Amino acid sequence: MHAVRDLRVLLHLRDFRSLLAARLLSQAADGVYQVALAAYVVFSPEKQTSPAAIASAMAILLLPYSLLGPFTGVLLDRWRRRQVLLYGNLLRTALATVTAALIMVQVPDWLFYASALSVTAVNRFVLAGLSAALPRVVDDEQRLVMANSLTPTAGTLAATAGGGLALAVRLAGPDVDAIVVLLASALYFCSSVTALRLAPGSLGPDPSELQPHLREAVLSTVRGLVEGMRHVAERRTPARALAAMTTVRFCYGALTVTVLMLCRYAWTDNDADGLGLLGVTVGVSGAGFFAAAVITPWAVERVTAFGWIACCAGLGAVLVPALGLFFAPAPMLTAAFMLGLGTQATKISTDTVVQSSVDDAFRGRIFAVYDVLFNVAFVGAAAVAALMLPPDGRSTVLLVFVACLYAAVFAAMVRKGRRWTPLSWS
């Protein structure tokens, strides 16, 4: 009942509603843009998609988050956050429109990728600004907890809905990639307009708060990341958990590229069917992510965090060859659900291990390092897959390699799990 009451109060706060609306429109646009980019790179009839092209697209979607992430706060603490939302989304509107124009005139790939990279780079500032502004539009600490739970979840659902909308438009007919990107541009513009409902200084930061010089702030951020990595290196427990998560994320990335190539060339005769089958696969894997959120707290209480990571890795070591080597849709969909569950369960367990085993003073810096590892592992997996995969995506060698990595994680976690005490989830 308290949660329902707090939610009602939140939705009666005008500035909170405006900030939430700006987030929902911005992340819906992100979903549309990302699906449009993936569909253009992988499923355009005029393109002979390769694993290398997929790896390039993944780098564009993920690397700006990792490489810019630790430094966004340096600038966000200097700029008015409402202006970041306003001008950031206006800039993305213009850049997405340029991307659509480049698609229509069929420019060289490097120019298209440069435009797409610019859009995703700005996105990091906008999302960080939305999160940093939240305490300024909520009037109570307890309701802030509710707001922190509501807004990321709602944003993820908005991004998913945007991706679904992009798929629907893309499947409606051929040669609509530019139209889908223009739809994202329109949503970015709507998000920018929504930010005008907020007063310029309402989201902070306060002008009276002194900030260090920019050079000093950037150097301090770099030093903090180095100190965070050194702190992890000195503690085997979080280091092993992060190593396990990085390896599992690498495996998931390699399998994702494999499925993309199978959907494009091996399982269907046309691009529309391939894109539809890819959508089903992503949905099934997402269901696995949801199942992990439900099961993991119960599992960790019984087998410990490292024990649960070991179970998930062992499952991957068995399922990848048992189901993947058929290179058929039905077994692969089953594997997509189970490996989605295992990957997300590993991440949840790793989050818990890191939170429980590092000093509080280093926790933020270590999670910044964690974020970099998480995304770089995925992009690195795409790069390795690009070297190993044939055009149709059927690579026994790659699947055996991935299964061996899962087995290595399983063995390492079993050894560590014997010395790890159960964690409380209260």
C-alpha positions in Angstrom: 0.0 0.0 0.0 2.8 2.4 0.8 4.3 1.7 -2.6 1.0 2.5 -4.4 0.6 5.7 -2.4 4.2 6.8 -3.2 3.6 6.1 -6.9 0.4 8.1 -6.9 2.3 11.0 -5.3 5.1 10.8 -7.8 2.7 11.0 -10.7 1.1 14.1 -9.2 4.5 15.9 -9.3 4.5 18.0 -12.4 8.3 18.1 -12.9 8.6 14.3 -12.3 6.0 13.7 -14.9 7.8 15.9 -17.4 11.2 14.2 -16.7 9.6 10.8 -17.0 7.9 11.7 -20.3 11.3 13.0 -21.6 12.9 9.7 -20.6 10.2 7.5 -22.2 10.3 9.4 -25.5 14.1 9.4 -25.5 14.5 5.7 -24.8 11.7 4.8 -27.2 13.7 6.7 -29.8 16.8 4.8 -28.8 14.9 1.5 -29.4 13.7 2.6 -32.8 17.2 3.9 -33.8 19.1 0.8 -32.6 16.7 -1.6 -34.4 16.9 0.5 -37.5 20.7 0.4 -37.4 20.8 -3.3 -36.9 18.2 -4.0 -39.6 20.0 -1.8 -42.1 23.4 -3.4 -41.4 22.1 -7.0 -41.3 18.9 -7.3 -43.3 19.2 -4.8 -46.1 18.7 -6.7 -49.5 21.4 -4.6 -51.1 24.0 -5.5 -48.5 25.9 -8.7 -48.3 26.1 -8.8 -44.5 29.2 -10.2 -42.9 30.2 -10.9 -39.3 32.6 -7.9 -39.5 29.7 -5.6 -40.4 27.8 -6.9 -37.4 30.8 -6.4 -35.1 31.1 -2.8 -36.4 27.4 -2.1 -35.6 27.8 -3.5 -32.1 30.9 -1.4 -31.5 28.8 1.7 -32.5 26.0 0.8 -30.2 28.0 -0.2 -27.2 31.5 1.4 -27.1 30.3 5.0 -26.5 28.5 3.9 -23.4 31.7 2.3 -22.1 34.4 4.7 -23.1 32.4 7.9 -22.4 30.5 6.7 -19.3 33.1 7.4 -16.6 33.6 11.0 -17.9 30.0 12.1 -18.5 29.6 13.2 -14.8 32.5 15.6 -15.2 30.6 17.6 -17.7 27.1 17.0 -16.3 28.2 18.6 -13.0 29.1 21.7 -15.0 26.1 22.0 -17.4 22.5 22.7 -16.5 20.9 19.2 -16.9 17.7 20.6 -18.4 19.8 22.1 -21.2 21.5 18.7 -21.7 18.1 17.1 -22.2 16.9 19.9 -24.5 20.0 20.4 -26.7 21.2 16.8 -26.5 17.9 15.5 -28.0 17.9 18.3 -30.5 21.4 17.3 -31.6 20.3 13.7 -31.9 17.3 14.8 -33.9 19.6 16.5 -36.4 22.2 13.6 -36.4 19.5 10.9 -36.9 18.1 12.9 -39.8 21.6 13.0 -41.3 21.8 9.2 -40.9 18.5 8.8 -42.7 19.8 11.0 -45.6 23.0 8.9 -45.8 20.9 5.7 -46.0 18.9 7.2 -48.9 21.9 8.2 -50.9 23.8 5.0 -50.1 27.1 6.6 -49.0 30.2 4.6 -48.1 29.8 2.5 -44.9 32.4 4.5 -42.9 30.4 7.7 -43.3 27.2 6.0 -42.2 28.9 4.5 -39.2 30.4 7.8 -38.2 26.9 9.4 -38.2 25.4 6.5 -36.2 28.3 6.7 -33.7 27.6 10.4 -33.1 24.0 9.6 -32.2 24.9 6.9 -29.7 27.7 9.0 -28.2 25.3 11.8 -27.3 22.9 9.2 -25.9 25.3 8.6 -22.9 25.0 12.2 -21.8 21.3 12.3 -22.1 20.7 9.1 -20.0 23.2 10.2 -17.4 21.5 13.6 -17.2 18.1 12.0 -16.7 19.4 9.9 -13.8 21.3 12.7 -12.2 18.2 15.0 -12.4 15.8 12.6 -10.7 16.4 13.7 -7.1 15.6 17.3 -8.1 12.0 16.4 -9.1 11.1 14.1 -6.1 10.2 15.6 -2.8 10.9 12.7 -0.4 13.8 10.2 0.1 11.5 7.2 0.4 9.7 8.2 -2.8 13.1 8.6 -4.5 13.6 4.8 -4.1 10.3 4.3 -5.8 11.3 6.7 -8.6 14.6 4.9 -9.0 12.8 1.7 -9.5 10.1 3.0 -11.8 12.0 5.2 -14.2 14.7 2.7 -15.4 12.1 -0.1 -15.8 9.7 2.2 -17.6 12.6 3.4 -19.8 13.6 -0.2 -20.7 10.0 -1.0 -21.6 9.8 2.2 -23.8 13.0 1.1 -25.6 11.5 -2.3 -26.1 8.3 -0.8 -27.5 10.3 1.4 -29.7 12.2 -1.6 -31.0 9.0 -3.4 -31.7 7.6 -0.4 -33.5 10.7 -0.2 -35.7 10.4 -3.9 -36.5 6.7 -3.5 -37.5 7.5 -0.6 -39.8 10.5 -2.5 -41.2 8.5 -5.5 -42.0 5.7 -3.5 -43.6 7.7 -3.2 -46.8 11.1 -2.9 -48.5 13.4 0.1 -48.6 12.0 1.7 -45.4 15.2 1.9 -43.4 15.4 5.7 -43.8 11.8 6.1 -42.7 12.5 4.1 -39.5 15.5 6.3 -38.7 13.3 9.4 -39.3 10.8 8.0 -36.9 13.5 7.9 -34.3 14.5 11.5 -35.2 10.9 12.6 -34.6 10.8 10.9 -31.2 14.1 12.6 -30.2 12.5 15.9 -31.1 9.4 15.2 -29.0 11.6 14.4 -26.1 13.5 17.7 -26.6 10.2 19.6 -26.7 9.0 17.8 -23.5 12.1 19.1 -21.7 10.8 22.7 -22.3 8.2 22.0 -19.7 10.9 22.2 -17.0 12.5 25.4 -15.9 16.1 25.8 -17.1 17.6 25.6 -13.6 15.2 23.1 -12.1 17.3 20.0 -12.6 20.5 21.5 -11.2 23.4 21.6 -10.6 23.3 24.7 -8.4 25.5 27.5 -9.8 26.8 28.2 -6.2 28.5 24.8 -6.0 32.1 25.1 -7.0 33.5 22.6 -9.4 37.1 21.7 -10.0 38.8 22.8 -13.3 37.8 20.6 -16.2 41.4 19.3 -16.7 41.6 18.4 -13.0 38.2 16.7 -13.0 39.1 14.6 -16.0 42.5 13.6 -14.5 40.8 12.8 -11.3 38.3 10.5 -13.1 41.2 8.6 -14.8 43.0 8.3 -11.5 39.8 6.9 -9.9 39.4 4.3 -12.6 43.1 3.2 -12.1 42.6 3.0 -8.4 39.4 1.0 -8.8 41.2 -1.5 -11.0 44.0 -1.7 -8.5 41.6 -2.3 -5.7 39.9 -5.1 -7.6 43.3 -6.7 -8.4 44.2 -6.8 -4.8 40.9 -8.7 -3.9 40.5 -12.1 -5.4 36.8 -12.4 -4.7 35.5 -9.5 -6.8 38.2 -10.0 -9.4 37.1 -13.6 -10.0 33.5 -12.6 -10.2 34.3 -9.9 -12.7 36.4 -12.3 -14.7 33.6 -14.8 -14.8 31.0 -12.2 -15.9 33.3 -10.8 -18.6 33.8 -14.3 -20.0 30.1 -15.2 -19.9 29.3 -11.9 -21.6 31.9 -12.7 -24.2 30.2 -16.0 -24.9 26.8 -14.4 -25.1 28.2 -11.9 -27.6 29.7 -14.5 -29.9 26.5 -16.5 -29.9 24.5 -13.4 -30.7 26.5 -12.8 -33.8 26.1 -16.5 -34.7 22.3 -16.2 -34.4 22.2 -13.0 -36.5 24.1 -14.7 -39.3 21.9 -17.8 -39.1 18.7 -15.7 -39.3 20.1 -13.7 -42.2 21.3 -16.6 -44.4 20.7 -20.1 -43.1 17.2 -20.2 -41.6 15.1 -18.2 -44.1 14.8 -17.4 -47.7 14.1 -13.7 -47.5 15.0 -10.7 -45.3 11.5 -10.2 -43.8 11.3 -13.7 -42.5 14.9 -13.5 -41.1 14.1 -10.2 -39.3 10.9 -11.7 -37.9 12.8 -14.8 -36.6 15.5 -12.6 -35.1 12.7 -10.7 -33.3 11.4 -14.0 -31.9 14.9 -15.0 -30.8 15.5 -11.7 -29.0 12.1 -12.0 -27.3 12.8 -15.5 -26.1 16.2 -14.5 -24.8 14.6 -11.5 -23.0 12.2 -13.9 -21.3 15.3 -15.7 -20.0 16.5 -12.4 -18.6 13.2 -12.0 -16.8 13.3 -15.5 -15.4 16.8 -14.9 -14.1 15.5 -11.9 -12.1 12.9 -14.1 -10.5 15.0 -17.2 -9.8 18.4 -15.8 -8.9 17.6 -14.5 -5.3 16.2 -17.9 -4.4 19.1 -19.8 -6.0 21.9 -17.7 -4.4 20.4 -18.3 -0.9 20.8 -22.0 -1.5 24.0 -22.5 -3.5 25.8 -19.1 -2.9 26.6 -16.5 -5.6 29.6 -18.4 -6.9 27.8 -21.7 -6.9 25.0 -20.1 -8.9 27.4 -18.7 -11.4 29.0 -22.2 -11.7 25.5 -23.7 -12.4 24.8 -21.1 -15.1 28.3 -21.7 -16.7 27.9 -25.4 -16.5 24.5 -25.1 -18.2 26.1 -23.1 -21.0 28.9 -25.7 -21.4 26.3 -28.4 -21.9 23.7 -26.6 -23.9 25.9 -24.8 -26.5 27.1 -28.1 -28.1 24.0 -30.1 -27.3 21.6 -27.6 -28.9 23.7 -25.3 -31.0 25.4 -27.8 -33.2 22.1 -28.6 -34.9 22.2 -25.1 -36.3 18.4 -25.3 -36.4 15.8 -22.7 -35.2 14.0 -24.8 -32.5 17.0 -26.0 -30.6 18.6 -22.5 -30.9 15.5 -20.9 -29.4 15.6 -23.2 -26.5 19.3 -22.3 -26.0 18.5 -18.6 -26.4 16.1 -18.8 -23.4 18.5 -20.8 -21.2 21.6 -18.8 -22.0 19.7 -15.5 -21.6 18.7 -16.8 -18.1 22.3 -17.8 -17.4 23.9 -14.6 -18.6 21.6 -12.4 -16.6 21.8 -14.6 -13.5 25.5 -14.3 -13.7 25.3 -10.6 -13.9 23.0 -10.3 -10.9 25.2 -12.6 -8.9 28.3 -10.7 -9.9 26.7 -7.4 -8.9 26.0 -8.9 -5.5 29.5 -10.2 -5.0 31.1 -6.9 -6.0 28.8 -4.9 -3.8 29.5 -7.2 -0.8 33.2 -7.6 -1.1 34.7 -4.2 -2.0 35.2 -1.1 0.2 32.3 1.4 -0.1 34.7 4.2 -1.0 35.7 2.3 -4.1 32.4 0.9 -5.1 31.4 3.6 -7.7 34.8 3.4 -9.4 34.7 -0.3 -9.6 31.3 -0.3 -11.1 32.5 2.1 -13.7 35.3 -0.4 -14.6 32.6 -3.1 -14.5 30.5 -1.2 -17.1 33.5 -0.9 -19.4 34.3 -4.7 -19.1 30.7 -5.6 -19.7 30.3 -3.8 -23.0 33.9 -4.3 -24.3 33.5 -8.1 -23.8 30.4 -8.1 -26.0 32.1 -6.0 -28.7 35.3 -8.1 -28.5 33.2 -11.3 -28.9 31.7 -9.8 -32.1 35.2 -9.1 -33.4 36.3 -12.7 -32.7 33.2 -14.1 -34.2 33.9 -12.0 -37.3 37.2 -13.8 -37.7 35.8 -17.3 -37.1 32.3 -17.4 -38.7 31.6 -18.4 -42.3 29.0 -16.3 -44.2 26.1 -18.6 -43.2 26.9 -18.5 -39.5 27.5 -22.3 -39.1 30.8 -22.7 -37.2 31.4 -25.8 -35.2 34.7 -24.4 -34.1 33.2 -21.2 -32.6 30.6 -23.1 -30.7 33.1 -25.6 -29.3 35.3 -22.6 -28.3 32.4 -21.0 -26.5 31.5 -24.2 -24.7 35.1 -24.5 -23.5 35.0 -21.0 -22.1 31.8 -21.8 -20.2 33.4 -25.0 -18.9 36.4 -23.0 -17.7 34.2 -20.6 -15.8 32.3 -23.5 -14.3 35.6 -25.1 -13.0 36.9 -21.8 -11.6 33.6 -21.0 -9.8 33.3 -24.5 -8.3 36.8 -24.0 -6.8 36.0 -20.5 -5.5 32.5 -21.5 -4.4 33.8 -23.9 -1.8 35.3 -20.9 0.1 32.3 -18.5 -0.4 29.6 -18.0 2.2 26.0 -17.4 1.3 24.8 -13.9 1.0 21.8 -12.3 2.5 19.1 -10.9 0.1 17.1 -9.3 2.8 
